[in-house]
Structure formats: C-alpha cells, structure tokens
Amino acid sequence: MVLTSQPTDQTAACTEEVAYADFHGGRAATGPLTWGQRAMWRAVVEFESTRHSFLNLRRTLAVSRRAGVDPARAVGALAALVGRHESLRTRVRPSDGELRQVAAAEGRLPVLVHTVPAAGADPDGQVAAGALAVRFGDPRFDHAAEWPLRAAVVVVDGLVRQVVVVFSHSTVDFHATETVLRDLRMLLLRGAASTPPGLQSLDVAEREQQVERRRSDRAVAYWLRQFPTLGAGSFAEPMGGGLTPRYRRGALTSPAIHHAARLLAARHRTSSSTVLLAATAAALQASGGPEVVGIFTMANNRFQPEYDTAISKLNQIGLCRVDLAGRPDFAELLRRARQASLDGYRHAYYDPLALAQGFADHGYDYGTALAPFCYLNDIRLPHDVPSDVAGPDEPTLRTAGSFRWLEELERFAWRCRIQVMDAPGAVELAVTADTVHLPPERAERLLRDIEDRLVQAARSVTP
C-alpha cells in the first residue's frame, strides 16, 4: 500500500490520506457496449450538464472491529477486487465514431483513508461513511478517464470500520453491485473469494453479438405488437403551465404499503412487486386513464445461463400492458398484472438500436415515445415474502404514510417515474413528476391512491 498525505477539508480531529490500490488483472481488451450500456447511455447524455449524476450506485459495507482489518488489508482487498472483476477496470471511450468499452490489465485505484477519533461521537464510523457516500456519490463519473469505482475506508482506532464504494452504472447494475459487495466482504475477512468470477461486461457484449440476436428479435417484435395498443399514455395531455424548475420529486414513506404488499403477496402467492404493479395500474386508470394501462418497468435480465453472477450492466426497460377492462376485483387484477409482468420481463432483453429502428419504421420516435407513460422502478433489495404472513395489522394499515417534497429538477426523461425503495419498516414511493403533465398535488394524490388501494385490498376479507 502506498500512502500519501493529501490536503483536505478536515473537521475536528478527523484526518484523511490517499492510498493507492495497485491491481493486476487479466487481459487488456476493447469491445462494443452491452445492450444494457447502450440503453443507459441516453440517460448519461440527457444529464451530461447536470451538477451530479443520478446513475451512481452508492454502497457502504460495515466491518466488525473483531475482524481486525487495518487500512493496508482493506486497500489490498480492494486491489484484489478490481483485479478479480474486469468490469471494475473497464472505461467507456469513443473510437471511430462510436462508444467502446476498454478494459485495462493493470492500474491504480485511489482509496481515501478517512480516520475518525476513537473517543468521538462516531465510534463505528457510520456517520463519516454516510457523508463520504454523498461526497463520492454526487459528482458525475468521467467515463472515459475514471475507473468505474470510487472507494474510501473509515478508520477508527487503527481499524477499518466502514468501506464506502460508489459504482458507475456504466459497467454494473444493482444486481452486480450486490455480487461485488459479497466478494469484497470475503476478500476483507478471508483474503480470497471462494468462487470463480462470473461473466464480465466484455463477455456479455460478445454473447449479445452472437447467440442473443434471436432473443432480441423476439423482444423487438413483442414491443412493436404491444406498444400501439397502449394509446397515448396516462400523461399525454398538459394539465397546466408547469412550475420552474419543471420537475418535482417527492416521496411517500408508508409502513402501511410495506405491510399490505407483503400480506397480499402471501395471500395470492405472488411477489410484492406484482402487487405494487397492480395497484399502480388501478390508480393510473382511476385518474382518467384508458382501460389498457401501459407501465414500463426495469427488468434485471438475469434469467439467462451464467447471467446470475455476471458483473455487467444487464437491466433494461420492459413493457407491461395491464388490461383493466370489466373493472376486475383485486384478485383478478393481480392475475392480469402477473401475466403483464411476465410478458414484459421475458421481452426486456434486446438491442436498443434495433428497437429504436423498429419504432422509427412504425412512425414512432423511441427517444420520446415512452415519456407519456408511467415508469415504475422497484429498486428494493430482493426479499422473500413468507407464506405465513399474519393477517391485517389494523393500526399499521390505518396510519397514512408521510409525504415530503425532496428536490426540484430542470430536466428529466419521464413525465412520471415512481421508484419503490426500502425504508425502515416501510416502503418508500418516490415520484418524479413533470409538472406540466402531472402537477404536484396530483402527483402526491397518485401515491396516496396506490396506498389506499393496497390497504383496502389487504383489509378485505374476500379477494
């Protein structure tokens, strides 16, 4: 480990130095972007001028004092991690008029070593780790020059208590970050990972140019069949002059949604994500939408052989067509939503260039055609819903969630995006709304309508 002093903004008795993790991997190689990377790059371009990136993935790993991990060992583990996973030493650069991903065989990853006084108010470094996650996570990555990983360690009394890592979404997705963190924990505690690494980003790109082409063709055909049946979308018409800045982001934190979704998922033997998809479709239709509701979701595309452990950007947008004709009860609505979700998931792995061309051939601009629809993005960590979830917890179901406005944005790609996130004992629904098409009061009402429908269905003694 090479350690050098670095001028920093220091508070109290905290100190900072920069260490360098020298990594040595395998090949130095160049290849095309994966389909997931191509799909993401539109968002990279869209937000190129913003102060910070919405595409950075922040993670914090707590380290027990009993593990006895000192800074040198932690930096060595990070070096081994980058050496193990080619995707973490892969940058995206233009070449001959197109973007390519370029993997390096070796290099140096800077690691910030942040030392917290042992007798201070942050004995396990958790507060410092949270601040570092924001500090490292806000700035955009320079995808051509910077490694797609930023790292810091928080040291208390000579031992590392927290490891902060920020990933660029350019080479990993949410699923991949969980695999990387598992490997990092093994490297910290045992000095080695017990299994061979999975497919890397360049491996996935090579497969997509060969064996996955027919799958892409089937997915594009599905989109071109279904999209014309969705109509104009739930947010096609202006509903006012809008605000400045134009976009607003707010969140409803609801223990009732958490409890109701788990209860309904167990009762109907489905996933809580399907339950939320059904409730969202019903709320959108009730607000004046068509009988056929189009909702776009994010699919992780991990169903392919060997993709479950791949360290790559695989997730892509899926199209869910939920038919609410005949005013179905919640049980029937769940059945339809489950089928829509499966159809969308099966056809969410495709070449974005082929899909854009297919849209153009049918008279659609793929860059703008999806904006009038709701984008429902469930980014919760996977949880198994037990089949024996207790019946309705009436005090919890009677307590409405708390809503707050979070931030204002000048630009955004969707007129309505709803993110589903974990919160302590609750589910958080965060809506980003185009105030021209979804005024703030209607955006809040939409989230509360989703909550109300879930609560009513959970309290019902019949399906």
C-alpha positions in Angstrom: 0.0 0.0 0.0 1.3 3.4 -1.0 0.1 6.2 1.4 0.4 9.9 0.6 -0.8 12.9 2.5 -3.5 14.9 0.8 -4.8 18.4 1.6 -8.5 18.0 2.7 -11.2 19.9 4.5 -10.8 18.4 7.9 -13.2 18.7 10.8 -12.5 18.1 14.5 -9.7 15.6 14.7 -10.5 13.7 11.5 -7.7 13.2 9.1 -7.5 12.0 5.5 -4.9 10.4 3.4 -5.0 8.8 0.0 -3.8 5.2 -0.6 -3.4 3.5 -3.9 -4.6 0.0 -4.6 -2.4 -1.4 -7.3 -4.3 -4.1 -9.2 -3.3 -6.7 -11.7 -6.0 -8.4 -13.6 -6.1 -10.4 -16.9 -6.4 -9.1 -20.4 -6.4 -5.6 -21.8 -9.3 -5.6 -24.3 -11.8 -3.5 -26.2 -15.3 -4.3 -27.4 -18.7 -3.0 -28.1 -21.1 -1.8 -25.4 -23.6 -4.2 -23.9 -27.3 -3.7 -24.7 -27.8 -2.5 -21.1 -25.0 0.0 -21.5 -26.5 1.3 -24.8 -29.9 1.7 -23.1 -28.3 3.6 -20.3 -26.2 6.0 -22.4 -29.2 8.0 -23.4 -29.6 9.0 -19.7 -25.9 9.8 -19.5 -26.2 12.2 -22.4 -29.5 13.6 -21.1 -27.9 14.6 -17.8 -24.5 15.4 -19.0 -24.8 19.1 -18.0 -26.2 18.5 -14.5 -24.2 19.0 -11.4 -24.4 15.4 -10.2 -25.2 12.1 -11.6 -28.4 10.0 -11.0 -26.5 7.0 -12.3 -24.1 6.5 -9.5 -24.6 3.5 -7.1 -23.6 4.2 -3.5 -22.9 1.3 -1.2 -21.5 1.1 2.4 -20.1 -2.1 3.9 -19.7 -2.2 7.7 -16.7 -4.1 9.1 -16.7 -5.5 12.6 -13.9 -4.5 14.9 -13.4 -8.2 15.7 -12.4 -8.8 12.1 -9.2 -6.8 12.8 -9.0 -5.2 9.3 -6.3 -2.5 9.1 -6.1 0.1 6.3 -3.4 -1.9 4.4 -5.5 -5.0 4.4 -8.6 -3.1 3.2 -6.7 -1.4 0.4 -5.3 -4.8 -0.6 -8.8 -6.3 -0.7 -9.9 -3.5 -3.0 -7.0 -4.1 -5.3 -7.9 -7.8 -5.4 -11.5 -7.0 -6.1 -10.7 -4.8 -9.1 -8.2 -7.4 -10.3 -10.9 -10.1 -10.0 -13.6 -8.2 -11.9 -12.6 -6.9 -15.3 -15.8 -4.7 -15.3 -14.4 -2.6 -12.4 -11.4 -1.7 -14.6 -13.3 -1.0 -17.7 -13.9 2.5 -19.1 -16.1 3.7 -21.9 -14.4 5.7 -24.6 -15.2 6.9 -28.2 -13.5 5.1 -31.0 -14.1 5.7 -34.7 -17.3 7.5 -34.1 -18.8 5.0 -31.6 -18.5 4.2 -27.9 -16.4 1.2 -26.9 -15.7 -0.3 -23.6 -12.0 -0.6 -22.8 -10.6 -3.0 -20.1 -7.2 -2.4 -18.6 -4.9 -5.3 -17.4 -3.5 -3.3 -14.5 -3.6 0.1 -12.9 -4.1 2.0 -9.6 -7.3 2.8 -7.8 -7.1 5.7 -5.3 -8.6 4.9 -1.9 -9.4 7.7 0.6 -8.4 6.7 4.1 -10.6 8.7 6.5 -9.7 8.5 10.2 -12.2 9.2 12.9 -11.1 9.8 16.5 -12.0 6.8 18.6 -13.3 8.9 21.5 -15.5 11.0 19.3 -19.2 10.9 18.6 -18.9 8.4 15.7 -17.3 5.3 17.3 -18.2 2.9 14.4 -17.6 5.4 11.6 -21.2 5.2 10.4 -21.7 9.0 10.2 -18.5 9.5 8.4 -19.4 6.8 5.9 -22.7 8.4 5.1 -21.0 11.7 4.5 -18.4 10.1 2.2 -21.1 8.2 0.3 -22.7 11.6 -0.6 -19.3 13.3 -1.3 -18.2 10.5 -3.6 -21.6 9.7 -5.0 -22.7 13.1 -6.2 -20.1 14.0 -8.8 -20.6 12.5 -12.3 -18.1 9.9 -13.4 -15.7 10.8 -16.3 -16.4 7.5 -18.0 -13.5 7.8 -20.4 -10.8 8.6 -17.9 -12.0 7.4 -14.5 -12.3 3.9 -13.2 -16.0 2.9 -12.7 -15.4 2.6 -8.9 -14.6 5.1 -6.2 -13.6 3.9 -2.8 -13.0 5.1 0.7 -12.4 3.4 4.1 -13.3 4.8 7.5 -10.7 4.0 10.2 -11.4 4.1 14.0 -8.6 3.4 16.4 -6.4 1.9 13.7 -9.0 -0.5 12.3 -11.3 -0.1 9.2 -15.0 0.0 10.4 -16.6 1.1 7.1 -15.9 0.7 3.4 -17.6 3.1 1.1 -17.8 2.3 -2.6 -19.5 4.2 -5.4 -20.0 2.4 -8.7 -20.6 3.9 -12.1 -23.8 2.5 -13.6 -21.7 2.2 -16.9 -20.5 -1.3 -16.2 -22.6 -2.7 -13.3 -26.3 -2.8 -12.4 -27.9 -3.2 -8.9 -27.7 -6.9 -9.0 -24.0 -6.8 -9.9 -23.2 -4.5 -7.1 -24.6 -7.0 -4.6 -22.3 -9.7 -6.0 -19.3 -7.4 -5.9 -20.0 -6.5 -2.2 -20.3 -10.1 -1.3 -16.9 -10.7 -2.9 -15.4 -7.7 -1.1 -16.6 -8.9 2.2 -14.9 -12.3 1.5 -11.7 -10.6 0.5 -11.7 -8.4 3.6 -12.4 -11.2 6.0 -10.7 -14.2 4.4 -8.3 -12.7 1.8 -9.9 -14.7 -1.1 -13.2 -15.2 -2.8 -14.3 -18.9 -2.8 -15.9 -19.0 -6.3 -14.6 -18.0 -9.7 -15.8 -14.7 -11.1 -18.8 -14.6 -13.3 -19.1 -13.2 -16.8 -17.8 -9.7 -17.2 -19.1 -6.8 -19.3 -17.0 -7.6 -22.4 -18.0 -11.3 -22.2 -21.7 -10.2 -22.1 -21.2 -7.9 -25.1 -19.6 -10.7 -27.1 -22.6 -13.0 -26.4 -25.0 -10.3 -27.5 -23.3 -10.0 -30.8 -23.8 -13.7 -31.4 -26.1 -16.1 -29.5 -28.5 -13.5 -28.2 -29.6 -12.0 -31.5 -32.7 -14.1 -31.9 -33.8 -13.2 -28.4 -33.5 -9.5 -29.3 -35.5 -10.1 -32.5 -38.4 -11.7 -30.5 -38.3 -8.9 -27.9 -38.5 -6.2 -30.6 -41.4 -7.9 -32.3 -43.2 -8.0 -28.9 -42.7 -4.3 -28.4 -43.9 -3.5 -31.9 -47.1 -5.6 -31.3 -47.9 -4.2 -27.9 -46.9 -0.5 -28.0 -49.6 0.6 -30.5 -52.3 -0.9 -28.2 -51.4 1.4 -25.3 -52.9 4.6 -26.6 -51.4 8.0 -25.9 -50.4 7.3 -22.3 -51.6 8.4 -18.9 -49.6 11.7 -19.1 -50.1 12.7 -22.7 -52.0 15.9 -22.2 -50.8 19.1 -20.5 -52.6 19.9 -17.2 -51.3 23.4 -16.7 -48.4 25.7 -17.3 -46.0 23.8 -15.1 -43.5 25.2 -12.5 -40.0 26.4 -12.6 -37.9 24.2 -12.4 -40.3 22.0 -14.3 -39.8 18.7 -12.5 -40.5 17.9 -8.8 -39.5 14.8 -6.8 -41.4 13.8 -3.7 -41.7 10.7 -1.6 -44.3 8.9 0.4 -42.9 6.7 3.2 -45.5 4.2 4.3 -45.5 1.3 6.8 -49.0 0.5 5.5 -47.8 -0.1 2.0 -45.0 -2.4 3.3 -47.4 -4.4 5.4 -50.2 -4.5 2.9 -48.0 -5.5 -0.1 -46.4 -8.4 1.9 -49.8 -9.6 3.1 -51.3 -9.5 -0.4 -48.3 -11.2 -1.9 -48.5 -14.0 0.6 -52.3 -14.3 0.3 -52.2 -14.5 -3.5 -48.9 -16.3 -3.8 -47.2 -13.7 -5.9 -44.4 -11.1 -5.5 -44.8 -7.7 -3.7 -43.6 -6.1 -6.9 -46.6 -7.6 -8.8 -48.9 -6.3 -6.1 -47.4 -2.8 -6.5 -47.7 -3.0 -10.3 -51.4 -3.9 -10.0 -52.2 -1.1 -7.5 -50.3 1.4 -9.7 -52.2 0.4 -12.8 -55.5 0.7 -11.0 -54.6 4.2 -9.6 -53.5 5.4 -13.1 -56.7 4.1 -14.7 -58.8 5.7 -11.9 -57.3 9.1 -12.6 -58.8 9.2 -16.1 -56.5 6.8 -17.9 -57.6 4.2 -20.5 -58.7 0.7 -19.8 -55.4 -0.6 -21.1 -52.6 0.8 -19.0 -49.1 0.9 -20.2 -46.4 0.8 -17.4 -42.7 0.5 -18.1 -40.6 -1.4 -15.5 -37.0 -2.3 -15.1 -36.0 -6.0 -15.7 -32.7 -7.3 -14.4 -32.3 -9.8 -17.3 -30.6 -12.4 -15.0 -32.6 -15.4 -16.3 -30.0 -16.4 -18.9 -27.5 -19.2 -18.0 -24.4 -17.7 -16.3 -26.0 -14.2 -16.1 -27.0 -14.6 -12.4 -23.3 -13.9 -11.4 -22.4 -11.6 -14.3 -20.7 -8.3 -13.4 -22.3 -6.2 -16.1 -25.0 -3.7 -16.9 -27.8 -6.0 -17.9 -31.0 -4.3 -16.8 -33.3 -2.8 -19.4 -36.8 -1.3 -19.7 -39.7 -3.8 -20.0 -43.2 -3.0 -21.4 -46.1 -4.2 -19.2 -49.6 -4.0 -20.8 -52.2 -4.2 -18.0 -55.8 -4.6 -19.1 -58.4 -3.3 -16.7 -61.4 -3.9 -18.9 -64.5 -5.0 -17.0 -63.5 -3.5 -13.6 -61.7 -6.6 -12.2 -61.6 -7.2 -8.5 -58.1 -7.1 -6.9 -57.6 -10.9 -7.3 -58.3 -10.8 -11.0 -56.3 -7.6 -11.4 -53.3 -9.4 -9.8 -53.6 -12.3 -12.2 -53.6 -9.8 -15.1 -50.7 -7.8 -13.7 -48.7 -11.0 -13.1 -49.1 -12.0 -16.7 -48.2 -8.5 -17.9 -45.2 -8.5 -15.7 -44.0 -11.9 -17.0 -44.5 -10.8 -20.6 -42.6 -7.6 -20.0 -39.8 -9.4 -18.2 -39.4 -12.0 -21.0 -39.1 -9.3 -23.6 -36.9 -6.8 -21.9 -33.6 -8.1 -23.3 -32.9 -6.5 -26.7 -30.6 -4.4 -28.8 -31.7 -0.8 -28.2 -30.6 0.2 -31.7 -32.8 -2.5 -33.2 -35.8 -1.4 -31.1 -35.3 2.3 -32.0 -35.1 1.3 -35.7 -38.3 -0.7 -35.3 -40.1 2.2 -33.7 -38.9 4.5 -36.5 -40.2 2.1 -39.1 -43.6 2.3 -37.4 -43.6 6.1 -37.2 -42.5 6.4 -33.5 -39.6 8.4 -32.1 -38.2 6.0 -29.5 -36.4 8.8 -27.8 -39.8 10.5 -26.8 -42.5 7.8 -27.3 -42.2 6.4 -23.8 -42.3 9.7 -21.9 -46.1 9.9 -21.5 -46.3 6.6 -19.7 -45.5 5.8 -16.0 -42.1 4.3 -15.3 -42.3 2.1 -12.2 -38.9 1.2 -10.9 -38.7 -1.2 -8.0 -35.1 -0.9 -6.7 -35.6 -2.7 -3.4 -33.2 -5.4 -2.5 -34.8 -8.9 -3.1 -36.8 -10.2 -0.1 -38.6 -13.5 0.2 -42.2 -12.9 1.4 -43.0 -15.6 3.9 -46.2 -17.6 3.1 -47.4 -17.3 6.7 -47.6 -13.5 6.9 -50.1 -12.6 9.7 -53.4 -11.1 8.9 -54.0 -7.3 8.7 -52.3 -5.2 11.3 -55.1 -2.7 11.7 -53.1 0.0 13.5 -50.4 -0.1 10.8 -53.0 -0.1 7.9 -54.9 2.8 9.4 -51.8 5.0 9.6 -51.3 7.0 6.4 -47.8 7.4 5.2 -45.9 10.7 5.4 -45.2 12.7 2.2 -42.4 15.2 1.7 -41.0 17.0 -1.3 -37.3 16.2 -2.0 -35.9 18.2 -4.8 -36.5 20.2 -8.0 -35.1 19.3 -11.4 -34.7 21.2 -14.6 -34.7 18.1 -16.8 -35.9 14.5 -16.7 -36.6 11.7 -19.2 -40.1 10.7 -17.9 -43.3 12.6 -17.1 -44.0 10.3 -14.2 -41.4 7.9 -12.6 -42.3 6.1 -9.4 -39.4 4.4 -7.6 -40.1 1.8 -5.0 -37.4 1.8 -2.2 -36.8 0.1 1.1 -37.2 2.2 4.2 -37.0 1.0 7.9 -40.2 -0.9 8.5 -41.8 0.8 5.4 -41.9 1.1 1.7 -41.0 4.5 0.1 -42.6 5.5 -3.1 -40.7 8.4 -4.7 -42.4 10.2 -7.7 -40.6 12.4 -10.1 -43.3 14.4 -11.9 -43.3 16.7 -14.9 -45.5 19.5 -13.5 -46.8 20.3 -17.0 -48.5 16.9 -17.2 -48.6 15.9 -13.5 -49.0 18.9 -11.1 -47.5 18.4 -7.7 -50.8 17.9 -5.9 -51.9 15.2 -8.4 -48.5 13.5 -8.0 -49.0 13.2 -4.3 -52.6 12.1 -4.7 -51.4 9.3 -7.1 -49.1 7.9 -4.5 -51.8 8.1 -1.8 -54.2 6.4 -4.1 -51.8 3.5 -4.5 -51.5 3.3 -0.8 -55.3 3.4 -0.3 -55.9 0.6 -2.8 -53.4 -1.7 -1.2 -54.8 -1.0 2.3 -58.3 -1.6 1.1 -57.3 -4.9 -0.6 -55.4 -6.1 2.5 -58.3 -5.4 4.8 -60.8 -7.1 2.6 -61.9 -10.5 4.0 -62.6 -11.7 0.4 -60.1 -11.4 -2.5 
